Amino acid sequence: QVQLMESGGGLVQPGESLRLSCAASGSIFRINDMGWYRQAPGKQRELVAAITRDGNAYYQDSLKGRFTISRDNAKNTVNLQANSLKPEDTATYYCNANIQTTWSDYYGMDYWGKGTLVIFSS
């Protein structure tokens, strides 16, 4: 069984920075692409950033320059550094990973964490 656990969300003020982390655990043979998504109240879930196993990163165009994704393959973790936060960044942030649980599980399966909330203080 595989689990993804996010951490690092919380209360922020405009202009501040936040670092979100996600750790994968369980029966893992290999982790392929990893990513961060977010869902604001009343809106659909959207991609923030994704990163391949080799470290190639992709970002939602509107977030380039403020968000940086990174991963540690040895620790099965993926991080998201969010800078110059804006009220519109308020959302629940979800970790996603494509994970192979055995060597024969060629295509892997997408797993999701339960999310971590980033919210702005007034």
Phi, psi and omega in degrees: 000138183247140176228145171243131183233118178269156174206164173108353178287173178161197182268129181226166175243155181307135179094345181282171178243160180210145177239117178261142179233153178217130180241132176262139180217164179113207184277090186241125173266316183201139175252125179269238180293144173232156182198169175238133175237164175218155178223115177274157180305128178077007181237166178281156176293138182227153178287133172264305181199155177220157181216135179280171179298328180279355175099009176282126186252147179227142184229152167298132187307318185289348183251356179301138179096336179252335182244140178226126179257144178212163179214159176233104184294329180290329182258358182057045181235155173223139183237156176226115176266121182244120182245162178048051185296145181239157179306327180289355174276356176302124182182168166268127183258128184245139174268141180225143178210142172265117190234133172263128180267342175219168181294333182273352180278070195301315184272348180067185179221146178277129177242152181232146170277178182273350175100153174227136188269131172246122185221146183266140175274148182275000000 
